[in-house]
Amino acid sequence: MLDLKIVDIRQTRFYQEVFQEGEATVLIRLLTRRFGALSEAGVAQIQALSLAELEALADMVMDLADLAALDVWLQAHPVAGDRVDESGEAS
């Protein structure tokens, strides 16, 4: 009658953004508890990571020895505004 369609909420952009934000928050809390205060730049970079990158970082958390190792990992995974394309220019 109303022609309502069933949608898997997990596939919506809103859900994915909220989930991504939550995962970033948990990782920041875990890293802070493990290593102490993170730099503002580090926190901002973690918050800007894609969901796939957040999951990769979550897999690495227990392997990181210290904040320097986290910084190395973050440098290898630049945020979208800091990515460099094949021509050597930031995108």
PDB file with one MODEL, atoms N, CA, C and O in Angstrom:
MODEL        1
ATOM      1  N   MET A   1       0.813  -1.179   0.000  1.00  0.00           N
ATOM      2  CA  MET A   1       0.000   0.000   0.000  1.00  0.00           C
ATOM      3  C   MET A   1       0.872   1.264   0.000  1.00  0.00           C
ATOM      4  O   MET A   1       0.682   2.158  -0.824  1.00  0.00           O
ATOM      5  N   LEU A   2       1.816   1.323   0.923  1.00  0.00           N
ATOM      6  CA  LEU A   2       2.709   2.483   0.969  1.00  0.00           C
ATOM      7  C   LEU A   2       3.971   2.274   0.152  1.00  0.00           C
ATOM      8  O   LEU A   2       4.758   3.205  -0.023  1.00  0.00           O
ATOM      9  N   ASP A   3       4.171   1.072  -0.346  1.00  0.00           N
ATOM     10  CA  ASP A   3       5.337   0.726  -1.150  1.00  0.00           C
ATOM     11  C   ASP A   3       6.647   1.047  -0.418  1.00  0.00           C
ATOM     12  O   ASP A   3       7.590   1.579  -1.004  1.00  0.00           O
ATOM     13  N   LEU A   4       6.679   0.710   0.879  1.00  0.00           N
ATOM     14  CA  LEU A   4       7.895   0.894   1.662  1.00  0.00           C
ATOM     15  C   LEU A   4       8.867  -0.237   1.347  1.00  0.00           C
ATOM     16  O   LEU A   4       8.466  -1.393   1.204  1.00  0.00           O
ATOM     17  N   LYS A   5      10.118   0.099   1.243  1.00  0.00           N
ATOM     18  CA  LYS A   5      11.126  -0.906   0.950  1.00  0.00           C
ATOM     19  C   LYS A   5      11.953  -1.172   2.202  1.00  0.00           C
ATOM     20  O   LYS A   5      12.258  -0.258   2.967  1.00  0.00           O
ATOM     21  N   ILE A   6      12.302  -2.412   2.394  1.00  0.00           N
ATOM     22  CA  ILE A   6      13.153  -2.796   3.516  1.00  0.00           C
ATOM     23  C   ILE A   6      14.596  -2.496   3.112  1.00  0.00           C
ATOM     24  O   ILE A   6      15.066  -2.929   2.060  1.00  0.00           O
ATOM     25  N   VAL A   7      15.283  -1.750   3.967  1.00  0.00           N
ATOM     26  CA  VAL A   7      16.665  -1.392   3.698  1.00  0.00           C
ATOM     27  C   VAL A   7      17.525  -1.875   4.861  1.00  0.00           C
ATOM     28  O   VAL A   7      17.172  -1.689   6.026  1.00  0.00           O
ATOM     29  N   ASP A   8      18.635  -2.486   4.541  1.00  0.00           N
ATOM     30  CA  ASP A   8      19.583  -2.885   5.575  1.00  0.00           C
ATOM     31  C   ASP A   8      20.288  -1.623   6.054  1.00  0.00           C
ATOM     32  O   ASP A   8      21.071  -1.017   5.323  1.00  0.00           O
ATOM     33  N   ILE A   9      19.998  -1.237   7.292  1.00  0.00           N
ATOM     34  CA  ILE A   9      20.532   0.022   7.826  1.00  0.00           C
ATOM     35  C   ILE A   9      22.053   0.032   7.810  1.00  0.00           C
ATOM     36  O   ILE A   9      22.657   1.100   7.718  1.00  0.00           O
ATOM     37  N   ARG A  10      22.684  -1.135   7.897  1.00  0.00           N
ATOM     38  CA  ARG A  10      24.148  -1.194   7.886  1.00  0.00           C
ATOM     39  C   ARG A  10      24.728  -0.738   6.557  1.00  0.00           C
ATOM     40  O   ARG A  10      25.917  -0.428   6.472  1.00  0.00           O
ATOM     41  N   GLN A  11      23.910  -0.696   5.529  1.00  0.00           N
ATOM     42  CA  GLN A  11      24.382  -0.278   4.217  1.00  0.00           C
ATOM     43  C   GLN A  11      24.215   1.222   3.984  1.00  0.00           C
ATOM     44  O   GLN A  11      24.628   1.742   2.947  1.00  0.00           O
ATOM     45  N   THR A  12      23.615   1.910   4.942  1.00  0.00           N
ATOM     46  CA  THR A  12      23.401   3.343   4.755  1.00  0.00           C
ATOM     47  C   THR A  12      24.658   4.119   5.087  1.00  0.00           C
ATOM     48  O   THR A  12      25.467   3.692   5.910  1.00  0.00           O
ATOM     49  N   ARG A  13      24.811   5.235   4.454  1.00  0.00           N
ATOM     50  CA  ARG A  13      25.970   6.102   4.676  1.00  0.00           C
ATOM     51  C   ARG A  13      26.016   6.581   6.132  1.00  0.00           C
ATOM     52  O   ARG A  13      27.083   6.636   6.743  1.00  0.00           O
ATOM     53  N   PHE A  14      24.859   6.921   6.670  1.00  0.00           N
ATOM     54  CA  PHE A  14      24.788   7.393   8.051  1.00  0.00           C
ATOM     55  C   PHE A  14      25.335   6.340   9.006  1.00  0.00           C
ATOM     56  O   PHE A  14      26.175   6.648   9.852  1.00  0.00           O
ATOM     57  N   TYR A  15      24.868   5.108   8.880  1.00  0.00           N
ATOM     58  CA  TYR A  15      25.319   4.025   9.754  1.00  0.00           C
ATOM     59  C   TYR A  15      26.818   3.828   9.630  1.00  0.00           C
ATOM     60  O   TYR A  15      27.509   3.687  10.639  1.00  0.00           O
ATOM     61  N   GLN A  16      27.328   3.816   8.411  1.00  0.00           N
ATOM     62  CA  GLN A  16      28.753   3.587   8.192  1.00  0.00           C
ATOM     63  C   GLN A  16      29.594   4.709   8.794  1.00  0.00           C
ATOM     64  O   GLN A  16      30.656   4.449   9.360  1.00  0.00           O
ATOM     65  N   GLU A  17      29.129   5.957   8.676  1.00  0.00           N
ATOM     66  CA  GLU A  17      29.866   7.076   9.261  1.00  0.00           C
ATOM     67  C   GLU A  17      29.854   7.013  10.787  1.00  0.00           C
ATOM     68  O   GLU A  17      30.869   7.285  11.427  1.00  0.00           O
ATOM     69  N   VAL A  18      28.712   6.657  11.369  1.00  0.00           N
ATOM     70  CA  VAL A  18      28.627   6.546  12.827  1.00  0.00           C
ATOM     71  C   VAL A  18      29.506   5.394  13.306  1.00  0.00           C
ATOM     72  O   VAL A  18      30.216   5.531  14.302  1.00  0.00           O
ATOM     73  N   PHE A  19      29.466   4.275  12.614  1.00  0.00           N
ATOM     74  CA  PHE A  19      30.284   3.128  12.974  1.00  0.00           C
ATOM     75  C   PHE A  19      31.769   3.481  12.889  1.00  0.00           C
ATOM     76  O   PHE A  19      32.552   3.125  13.769  1.00  0.00           O
ATOM     77  N   GLN A  20      32.145   4.185  11.821  1.00  0.00           N
ATOM     78  CA  GLN A  20      33.536   4.594  11.622  1.00  0.00           C
ATOM     79  C   GLN A  20      33.979   5.533  12.753  1.00  0.00           C
ATOM     80  O   GLN A  20      35.075   5.384  13.295  1.00  0.00           O
ATOM     81  N   GLU A  21      33.138   6.481  13.097  1.00  0.00           N
ATOM     82  CA  GLU A  21      33.456   7.416  14.183  1.00  0.00           C
ATOM     83  C   GLU A  21      33.613   6.682  15.509  1.00  0.00           C
ATOM     84  O   GLU A  21      34.510   6.993  16.293  1.00  0.00           O
ATOM     85  N   GLY A  22      32.750   5.720  15.756  1.00  0.00           N
ATOM     86  CA  GLY A  22      32.832   4.940  16.984  1.00  0.00           C
ATOM     87  C   GLY A  22      34.096   4.110  17.047  1.00  0.00           C
ATOM     88  O   GLY A  22      34.727   4.011  18.099  1.00  0.00           O
ATOM     89  N   GLU A  23      34.472   3.515  15.927  1.00  0.00           N
ATOM     90  CA  GLU A  23      35.699   2.716  15.904  1.00  0.00           C
ATOM     91  C   GLU A  23      36.919   3.603  16.130  1.00  0.00           C
ATOM     92  O   GLU A  23      37.844   3.206  16.838  1.00  0.00           O
ATOM     93  N   ALA A  24      36.933   4.786  15.543  1.00  0.00           N
ATOM     94  CA  ALA A  24      38.044   5.713  15.756  1.00  0.00           C
ATOM     95  C   ALA A  24      38.131   6.111  17.225  1.00  0.00           C
ATOM     96  O   ALA A  24      39.225   6.177  17.785  1.00  0.00           O
ATOM     97  N   THR A  25      36.992   6.376  17.851  1.00  0.00           N
ATOM     98  CA  THR A  25      36.963   6.768  19.257  1.00  0.00           C
ATOM     99  C   THR A  25      37.514   5.656  20.149  1.00  0.00           C
ATOM    100  O   THR A  25      38.292   5.921  21.065  1.00  0.00           O
ATOM    101  N   VAL A  26      37.118   4.435  19.888  1.00  0.00           N
ATOM    102  CA  VAL A  26      37.598   3.308  20.683  1.00  0.00           C
ATOM    103  C   VAL A  26      39.104   3.128  20.498  1.00  0.00           C
ATOM    104  O   VAL A  26      39.822   2.891  21.470  1.00  0.00           O
ATOM    105  N   LEU A  27      39.584   3.238  19.270  1.00  0.00           N
ATOM    106  CA  LEU A  27      41.021   3.097  19.028  1.00  0.00           C
ATOM    107  C   LEU A  27      41.817   4.195  19.732  1.00  0.00           C
ATOM    108  O   LEU A  27      42.875   3.929  20.302  1.00  0.00           O
ATOM    109  N   ILE A  28      41.321   5.403  19.694  1.00  0.00           N
ATOM    110  CA  ILE A  28      42.005   6.516  20.369  1.00  0.00           C
ATOM    111  C   ILE A  28      42.057   6.251  21.872  1.00  0.00           C
ATOM    112  O   ILE A  28      43.092   6.463  22.504  1.00  0.00           O
ATOM    113  N   ARG A  29      40.964   5.795  22.437  1.00  0.00           N
ATOM    114  CA  ARG A  29      40.947   5.480  23.876  1.00  0.00           C
ATOM    115  C   ARG A  29      41.928   4.365  24.209  1.00  0.00           C
ATOM    116  O   ARG A  29      42.659   4.452  25.195  1.00  0.00           O
ATOM    117  N   LEU A  30      41.946   3.323  23.393  1.00  0.00           N
ATOM    118  CA  LEU A  30      42.845   2.202  23.623  1.00  0.00           C
ATOM    119  C   LEU A  30      44.306   2.633  23.507  1.00  0.00           C
ATOM    120  O   LEU A  30      45.132   2.283  24.351  1.00  0.00           O
ATOM    121  N   LEU A  31      44.617   3.390  22.466  1.00  0.00           N
ATOM    122  CA  LEU A  31      45.992   3.855  22.272  1.00  0.00           C
ATOM    123  C   LEU A  31      46.423   4.797  23.393  1.00  0.00           C
ATOM    124  O   LEU A  31      47.566   4.741  23.846  1.00  0.00           O
ATOM    125  N   THR A  32      45.517   5.658  23.840  1.00  0.00           N
ATOM    126  CA  THR A  32      45.822   6.577  24.939  1.00  0.00           C
ATOM    127  C   THR A  32      46.081   5.799  26.219  1.00  0.00           C
ATOM    128  O   THR A  32      47.006   6.117  26.966  1.00  0.00           O
ATOM    129  N   ARG A  33      45.286   4.806  26.469  1.00  0.00           N
ATOM    130  CA  ARG A  33      45.492   3.991  27.671  1.00  0.00           C
ATOM    131  C   ARG A  33      46.814   3.235  27.607  1.00  0.00           C
ATOM    132  O   ARG A  33      47.491   3.066  28.621  1.00  0.00           O
ATOM    133  N   ARG A  34      47.173   2.784  26.417  1.00  0.00           N
ATOM    134  CA  ARG A  34      48.399   1.990  26.268  1.00  0.00           C
ATOM    135  C   ARG A  34      49.656   2.845  26.281  1.00  0.00           C
ATOM    136  O   ARG A  34      50.652   2.471  26.901  1.00  0.00           O
ATOM    137  N   PHE A  35      49.623   4.010  25.592  1.00  0.00           N
ATOM    138  CA  PHE A  35      50.843   4.799  25.399  1.00  0.00           C
ATOM    139  C   PHE A  35      50.827   6.163  26.072  1.00  0.00           C
ATOM    140  O   PHE A  35      51.851   6.846  26.091  1.00  0.00           O
ATOM    141  N   GLY A  36      49.707   6.571  26.617  1.00  0.00           N
ATOM    142  CA  GLY A  36      49.599   7.922  27.162  1.00  0.00           C
ATOM    143  C   GLY A  36      48.984   8.843  26.118  1.00  0.00           C
ATOM    144  O   GLY A  36      48.520   8.402  25.067  1.00  0.00           O
ATOM    145  N   ALA A  37      48.992  10.130  26.433  1.00  0.00           N
ATOM    146  CA  ALA A  37      48.334  11.111  25.565  1.00  0.00           C
ATOM    147  C   ALA A  37      48.896  11.080  24.141  1.00  0.00           C
ATOM    148  O   ALA A  37      50.108  11.036  23.931  1.00  0.00           O
ATOM    149  N   LEU A  38      47.981  11.104  23.178  1.00  0.00           N
ATOM    150  CA  LEU A  38      48.354  11.183  21.767  1.00  0.00           C
ATOM    151  C   LEU A  38      48.414  12.647  21.358  1.00  0.00           C
ATOM    152  O   LEU A  38      47.757  13.494  21.964  1.00  0.00           O
ATOM    153  N   SER A  39      49.190  12.940  20.345  1.00  0.00           N
ATOM    154  CA  SER A  39      49.239  14.313  19.838  1.00  0.00           C
ATOM    155  C   SER A  39      47.898  14.654  19.187  1.00  0.00           C
ATOM    156  O   SER A  39      47.161  13.769  18.753  1.00  0.00           O
ATOM    157  N   GLU A  40      47.601  15.942  19.127  1.00  0.00           N
ATOM    158  CA  GLU A  40      46.362  16.372  18.457  1.00  0.00           C
ATOM    159  C   GLU A  40      46.371  15.949  16.997  1.00  0.00           C
ATOM    160  O   GLU A  40      45.344  15.552  16.447  1.00  0.00           O
ATOM    161  N   ALA A  41      47.540  16.038  16.378  1.00  0.00           N
ATOM    162  CA  ALA A  41      47.650  15.639  14.970  1.00  0.00           C
ATOM    163  C   ALA A  41      47.389  14.142  14.814  1.00  0.00           C
ATOM    164  O   ALA A  41      46.733  13.720  13.862  1.00  0.00           O
ATOM    165  N   GLY A  42      47.900  13.343  15.743  1.00  0.00           N
ATOM    166  CA  GLY A  42      47.668  11.900  15.690  1.00  0.00           C
ATOM    167  C   GLY A  42      46.202  11.558  15.852  1.00  0.00           C
ATOM    168  O   GLY A  42      45.671  10.713  15.131  1.00  0.00           O
ATOM    169  N   VAL A  43      45.544  12.216  16.803  1.00  0.00           N
ATOM    170  CA  VAL A  43      44.109  11.999  17.020  1.00  0.00           C
ATOM    171  C   VAL A  43      43.331  12.381  15.765  1.00  0.00           C
ATOM    172  O   VAL A  43      42.448  11.646  15.322  1.00  0.00           O
ATOM    173  N   ALA A  44      43.665  13.532  15.202  1.00  0.00           N
ATOM    174  CA  ALA A  44      42.965  13.994  13.994  1.00  0.00           C
ATOM    175  C   ALA A  44      43.170  13.024  12.841  1.00  0.00           C
ATOM    176  O   ALA A  44      42.241  12.754  12.079  1.00  0.00           O
ATOM    177  N   GLN A  45      44.379  12.503  12.711  1.00  0.00           N
ATOM    178  CA  GLN A  45      44.643  11.577  11.614  1.00  0.00           C
ATOM    179  C   GLN A  45      43.877  10.276  11.815  1.00  0.00           C
ATOM    180  O   GLN A  45      43.330   9.730  10.857  1.00  0.00           O
ATOM    181  N   ILE A  46      43.830   9.777  13.031  1.00  0.00           N
ATOM    182  CA  ILE A  46      43.076   8.549  13.293  1.00  0.00           C
ATOM    183  C   ILE A  46      41.597   8.771  12.987  1.00  0.00           C
ATOM    184  O   ILE A  46      40.948   7.906  12.399  1.00  0.00           O
ATOM    185  N   GLN A  47      41.063   9.924  13.381  1.00  0.00           N
ATOM    186  CA  GLN A  47      39.657  10.224  13.119  1.00  0.00           C
ATOM    187  C   GLN A  47      39.361  10.336  11.626  1.00  0.00           C
ATOM    188  O   GLN A  47      38.221  10.138  11.205  1.00  0.00           O
ATOM    189  N   ALA A  48      40.370  10.650  10.827  1.00  0.00           N
ATOM    190  CA  ALA A  48      40.167  10.816   9.390  1.00  0.00           C
ATOM    191  C   ALA A  48      40.391   9.538   8.592  1.00  0.00           C
ATOM    192  O   ALA A  48      40.156   9.523   7.384  1.00  0.00           O
ATOM    193  N   LEU A  49      40.840   8.466   9.238  1.00  0.00           N
ATOM    194  CA  LEU A  49      41.096   7.213   8.529  1.00  0.00           C
ATOM    195  C   LEU A  49      39.796   6.598   8.022  1.00  0.00           C
ATOM    196  O   LEU A  49      38.734   6.773   8.620  1.00  0.00           O
ATOM    197  N   SER A  50      39.899   5.883   6.922  1.00  0.00           N
ATOM    198  CA  SER A  50      38.741   5.148   6.406  1.00  0.00           C
ATOM    199  C   SER A  50      38.446   3.972   7.328  1.00  0.00           C
ATOM    200  O   SER A  50      39.274   3.610   8.165  1.00  0.00           O
ATOM    201  N   LEU A  51      37.285   3.386   7.178  1.00  0.00           N
ATOM    202  CA  LEU A  51      36.913   2.239   8.003  1.00  0.00           C
ATOM    203  C   LEU A  51      37.909   1.093   7.811  1.00  0.00           C
ATOM    204  O   LEU A  51      38.291   0.438   8.781  1.00  0.00           O
ATOM    205  N   ALA A  52      38.325   0.850   6.588  1.00  0.00           N
ATOM    206  CA  ALA A  52      39.294  -0.223   6.324  1.00  0.00           C
ATOM    207  C   ALA A  52      40.622   0.061   7.025  1.00  0.00           C
ATOM    208  O   ALA A  52      41.242  -0.848   7.578  1.00  0.00           O
ATOM    209  N   GLU A  53      41.056   1.322   7.000  1.00  0.00           N
ATOM    210  CA  GLU A  53      42.308   1.686   7.668  1.00  0.00           C
ATOM    211  C   GLU A  53      42.170   1.593   9.191  1.00  0.00           C
ATOM    212  O   GLU A  53      43.109   1.188   9.875  1.00  0.00           O
ATOM    213  N   LEU A  54      41.005   1.966   9.718  1.00  0.00           N
ATOM    214  CA  LEU A  54      40.770   1.825  11.154  1.00  0.00           C
ATOM    215  C   LEU A  54      40.836   0.359  11.563  1.00  0.00           C
ATOM    216  O   LEU A  54      41.403   0.027  12.604  1.00  0.00           O
ATOM    217  N   GLU A  55      40.262  -0.513  10.753  1.00  0.00           N
ATOM    218  CA  GLU A  55      40.311  -1.940  11.051  1.00  0.00           C
ATOM    219  C   GLU A  55      41.739  -2.460  10.982  1.00  0.00           C
ATOM    220  O   GLU A  55      42.130  -3.305  11.788  1.00  0.00           O
ATOM    221  N   ALA A  56      42.525  -1.963  10.025  1.00  0.00           N
ATOM    222  CA  ALA A  56      43.932  -2.361   9.927  1.00  0.00           C
ATOM    223  C   ALA A  56      44.704  -1.895  11.160  1.00  0.00           C
ATOM    224  O   ALA A  56      45.529  -2.638  11.691  1.00  0.00           O
ATOM    225  N   LEU A  57      44.445  -0.678  11.615  1.00  0.00           N
ATOM    226  CA  LEU A  57      45.094  -0.170  12.816  1.00  0.00           C
ATOM    227  C   LEU A  57      44.671  -0.978  14.034  1.00  0.00           C
ATOM    228  O   LEU A  57      45.498  -1.272  14.897  1.00  0.00           O
ATOM    229  N   ALA A  58      43.407  -1.337  14.115  1.00  0.00           N
ATOM    230  CA  ALA A  58      42.928  -2.154  15.231  1.00  0.00           C
ATOM    231  C   ALA A  58      43.667  -3.490  15.269  1.00  0.00           C
ATOM    232  O   ALA A  58      43.975  -4.000  16.346  1.00  0.00           O
ATOM    233  N   ASP A  59      43.950  -4.054  14.103  1.00  0.00           N
ATOM    234  CA  ASP A  59      44.696  -5.308  14.036  1.00  0.00           C
ATOM    235  C   ASP A  59      46.141  -5.128  14.502  1.00  0.00           C
ATOM    236  O   ASP A  59      46.763  -6.084  14.966  1.00  0.00           O
ATOM    237  N   MET A  60      46.680  -3.917  14.382  1.00  0.00           N
ATOM    238  CA  MET A  60      48.085  -3.641  14.708  1.00  0.00           C
ATOM    239  C   MET A  60      48.301  -3.156  16.136  1.00  0.00           C
ATOM    240  O   MET A  60      49.436  -3.146  16.611  1.00  0.00           O
ATOM    241  N   VAL A  61      47.247  -2.755  16.827  1.00  0.00           N
ATOM    242  CA  VAL A  61      47.395  -2.090  18.129  1.00  0.00           C
ATOM    243  C   VAL A  61      48.305  -2.867  19.067  1.00  0.00           C
ATOM    244  O   VAL A  61      49.181  -2.272  19.695  1.00  0.00           O
ATOM    245  N   MET A  62      48.128  -4.151  19.179  1.00  0.00           N
ATOM    246  CA  MET A  62      48.923  -4.935  20.126  1.00  0.00           C
ATOM    247  C   MET A  62      50.355  -5.141  19.646  1.00  0.00           C
ATOM    248  O   MET A  62      51.220  -5.511  20.439  1.00  0.00           O
ATOM    249  N   ASP A  63      50.619  -4.910  18.372  1.00  0.00           N
ATOM    250  CA  ASP A  63      51.972  -5.065  17.842  1.00  0.00           C
ATOM    251  C   ASP A  63      52.792  -3.781  17.933  1.00  0.00           C
ATOM    252  O   ASP A  63      54.014  -3.821  17.788  1.00  0.00           O
ATOM    253  N   LEU A  64      52.146  -2.654  18.168  1.00  0.00           N
ATOM    254  CA  LEU A  64      52.860  -1.385  18.256  1.00  0.00           C
ATOM    255  C   LEU A  64      53.624  -1.315  19.574  1.00  0.00           C
ATOM    256  O   LEU A  64      53.062  -1.558  20.641  1.00  0.00           O
ATOM    257  N   ALA A  65      54.898  -0.984  19.489  1.00  0.00           N
ATOM    258  CA  ALA A  65      55.743  -0.959  20.689  1.00  0.00           C
ATOM    259  C   ALA A  65      55.603   0.340  21.471  1.00  0.00           C
ATOM    260  O   ALA A  65      55.703   0.345  22.698  1.00  0.00           O
ATOM    261  N   ASP A  66      55.368   1.448  20.756  1.00  0.00           N
ATOM    262  CA  ASP A  66      55.323   2.752  21.420  1.00  0.00           C
ATOM    263  C   ASP A  66      54.701   3.778  20.485  1.00  0.00           C
ATOM    264  O   ASP A  66      54.270   3.443  19.382  1.00  0.00           O
ATOM    265  N   LEU A  67      54.657   5.034  20.932  1.00  0.00           N
ATOM    266  CA  LEU A  67      54.067   6.104  20.102  1.00  0.00           C
ATOM    267  C   LEU A  67      54.845   6.315  18.815  1.00  0.00           C
ATOM    268  O   LEU A  67      54.266   6.681  17.792  1.00  0.00           O
ATOM    269  N   ALA A  68      56.143   6.091  18.856  1.00  0.00           N
ATOM    270  CA  ALA A  68      56.946   6.239  17.629  1.00  0.00           C
ATOM    271  C   ALA A  68      56.495   5.224  16.577  1.00  0.00           C
ATOM    272  O   ALA A  68      56.420   5.550  15.393  1.00  0.00           O
ATOM    273  N   ALA A  69      56.197   4.006  17.004  1.00  0.00           N
ATOM    274  CA  ALA A  69      55.710   2.989  16.070  1.00  0.00           C
ATOM    275  C   ALA A  69      54.336   3.373  15.517  1.00  0.00           C
ATOM    276  O   ALA A  69      54.045   3.132  14.345  1.00  0.00           O
ATOM    277  N   LEU A  70      53.496   3.971  16.362  1.00  0.00           N
ATOM    278  CA  LEU A  70      52.199   4.458  15.888  1.00  0.00           C
ATOM    279  C   LEU A  70      52.394   5.555  14.850  1.00  0.00           C
ATOM    280  O   LEU A  70      51.723   5.563  13.818  1.00  0.00           O
ATOM    281  N   ASP A  71      53.312   6.482  15.120  1.00  0.00           N
ATOM    282  CA  ASP A  71      53.584   7.553  14.160  1.00  0.00           C
ATOM    283  C   ASP A  71      54.059   7.000  12.818  1.00  0.00           C
ATOM    284  O   ASP A  71      53.661   7.499  11.765  1.00  0.00           O
ATOM    285  N   VAL A  72      54.898   5.983  12.852  1.00  0.00           N
ATOM    286  CA  VAL A  72      55.366   5.350  11.613  1.00  0.00           C
ATOM    287  C   VAL A  72      54.185   4.752  10.861  1.00  0.00           C
ATOM    288  O   VAL A  72      54.074   4.904   9.645  1.00  0.00           O
ATOM    289  N   TRP A  73      53.293   4.064  11.597  1.00  0.00           N
ATOM    290  CA  TRP A  73      52.122   3.456  10.960  1.00  0.00           C
ATOM    291  C   TRP A  73      51.241   4.538  10.336  1.00  0.00           C
ATOM    292  O   TRP A  73      50.782   4.396   9.203  1.00  0.00           O
ATOM    293  N   LEU A  74      51.009   5.616  11.082  1.00  0.00           N
ATOM    294  CA  LEU A  74      50.156   6.697  10.573  1.00  0.00           C
ATOM    295  C   LEU A  74      50.784   7.371   9.356  1.00  0.00           C
ATOM    296  O   LEU A  74      50.065   7.760   8.436  1.00  0.00           O
ATOM    297  N   GLN A  75      52.100   7.517   9.329  1.00  0.00           N
ATOM    298  CA  GLN A  75      52.763   8.108   8.163  1.00  0.00           C
ATOM    299  C   GLN A  75      52.601   7.229   6.929  1.00  0.00           C
ATOM    300  O   GLN A  75      52.549   7.727   5.805  1.00  0.00           O
ATOM    301  N   ALA A  76      52.522   5.933   7.145  1.00  0.00           N
ATOM    302  CA  ALA A  76      52.330   4.999   6.028  1.00  0.00           C
ATOM    303  C   ALA A  76      50.877   4.960   5.556  1.00  0.00           C
ATOM    304  O   ALA A  76      50.578   4.386   4.509  1.00  0.00           O
ATOM    305  N   HIS A  77      49.973   5.571   6.328  1.00  0.00           N
ATOM    306  CA  HIS A  77      48.548   5.591   6.000  1.00  0.00           C
ATOM    307  C   HIS A  77      48.028   7.032   6.078  1.00  0.00           C
ATOM    308  O   HIS A  77      47.237   7.359   6.962  1.00  0.00           O
ATOM    309  N   PRO A  78      48.467   7.884   5.164  1.00  0.00           N
ATOM    310  CA  PRO A  78      48.056   9.297   5.234  1.00  0.00           C
ATOM    311  C   PRO A  78      46.557   9.458   4.997  1.00  0.00           C
ATOM    312  O   PRO A  78      45.934   8.660   4.296  1.00  0.00           O
ATOM    313  N   VAL A  79      45.992  10.505   5.595  1.00  0.00           N
ATOM    314  CA  VAL A  79      44.568  10.794   5.391  1.00  0.00           C
ATOM    315  C   VAL A  79      44.361  11.316   3.988  1.00  0.00           C
ATOM    316  O   VAL A  79      45.316  11.711   3.319  1.00  0.00           O
ATOM    317  N   ALA A  80      43.114  11.319   3.537  1.00  0.00           N
ATOM    318  CA  ALA A  80      42.776  11.656   2.152  1.00  0.00           C
ATOM    319  C   ALA A  80      43.411  12.961   1.683  1.00  0.00           C
ATOM    320  O   ALA A  80      43.930  13.016   0.569  1.00  0.00           O
ATOM    321  N   GLY A  81      43.386  13.997   2.491  1.00  0.00           N
ATOM    322  CA  GLY A  81      43.955  15.282   2.090  1.00  0.00           C
ATOM    323  C   GLY A  81      45.461  15.268   1.987  1.00  0.00           C
ATOM    324  O   GLY A  81      46.054  16.156   1.374  1.00  0.00           O
ATOM    325  N   ASP A  82      46.096  14.252   2.592  1.00  0.00           N
ATOM    326  CA  ASP A  82      47.549  14.156   2.588  1.00  0.00           C
ATOM    327  C   ASP A  82      48.072  13.100   1.629  1.00  0.00           C
ATOM    328  O   ASP A  82      49.283  12.900   1.528  1.00  0.00           O
ATOM    329  N   ARG A  83      47.179  12.424   0.927  1.00  0.00           N
ATOM    330  CA  ARG A  83      47.613  11.349   0.032  1.00  0.00           C
ATOM    331  C   ARG A  83      48.337  11.938  -1.175  1.00  0.00           C
ATOM    332  O   ARG A  83      48.005  13.023  -1.652  1.00  0.00           O
ATOM    333  N   VAL A  84      49.314  11.213  -1.647  1.00  0.00           N
ATOM    334  CA  VAL A  84      50.085  11.637  -2.810  1.00  0.00           C
ATOM    335  C   VAL A  84      49.771  10.687  -3.949  1.00  0.00           C
ATOM    336  O   VAL A  84      49.848   9.469  -3.793  1.00  0.00           O
ATOM    337  N   ASP A  85      49.408  11.263  -5.122  1.00  0.00           N
ATOM    338  CA  ASP A  85      49.095  10.405  -6.261  1.00  0.00           C
ATOM    339  C   ASP A  85      50.362  10.074  -7.041  1.00  0.00           C
ATOM    340  O   ASP A  85      51.460  10.464  -6.645  1.00  0.00           O
ATOM    341  N   GLU A  86      50.204   9.346  -8.162  1.00  0.00           N
ATOM    342  CA  GLU A  86      51.355   8.907  -8.937  1.00  0.00           C
ATOM    343  C   GLU A  86      52.191  10.062  -9.475  1.00  0.00           C
ATOM    344  O   GLU A  86      53.386   9.889  -9.716  1.00  0.00           O
ATOM    345  N   SER A  87      51.596  11.234  -9.669  1.00  0.00           N
ATOM    346  CA  SER A  87      52.347  12.374 -10.201  1.00  0.00           C
ATOM    347  C   SER A  87      53.149  13.060  -9.106  1.00  0.00           C
ATOM    348  O   SER A  87      53.918  13.981  -9.382  1.00  0.00           O
ATOM    349  N   GLY A  88      52.972  12.606  -7.839  1.00  0.00           N
ATOM    350  CA  GLY A  88      53.706  13.209  -6.735  1.00  0.00           C
ATOM    351  C   GLY A  88      52.988  14.369  -6.104  1.00  0.00           C
ATOM    352  O   GLY A  88      53.539  15.046  -5.236  1.00  0.00           O
ATOM    353  N   GLU A  89      51.731  14.614  -6.536  1.00  0.00           N
ATOM    354  CA  GLU A  89      50.961  15.724  -5.973  1.00  0.00           C
ATOM    355  C   GLU A  89      49.942  15.213  -4.982  1.00  0.00           C
ATOM    356  O   GLU A  89      49.374  14.134  -5.149  1.00  0.00           O
ATOM    357  N   ALA A  90      49.718  16.005  -3.944  1.00  0.00           N
ATOM    358  CA  ALA A  90      48.710  15.635  -2.951  1.00  0.00           C
ATOM    359  C   ALA A  90      47.336  15.707  -3.575  1.00  0.00           C
ATOM    360  O   ALA A  90      47.055  16.563  -4.414  1.00  0.00           O
ATOM    361  N   SER A  91      46.478  14.782  -3.147  1.00  0.00           N
ATOM    362  CA  SER A  91      45.103  14.804  -3.653  1.00  0.00           C
ATOM    363  C   SER A  91      44.145  15.242  -2.590  1.00  0.00           C
ATOM    364  O   SER A  91      42.941  15.320  -2.837  1.00  0.00           O
TER     365      SER A  91
ENDMDL
END
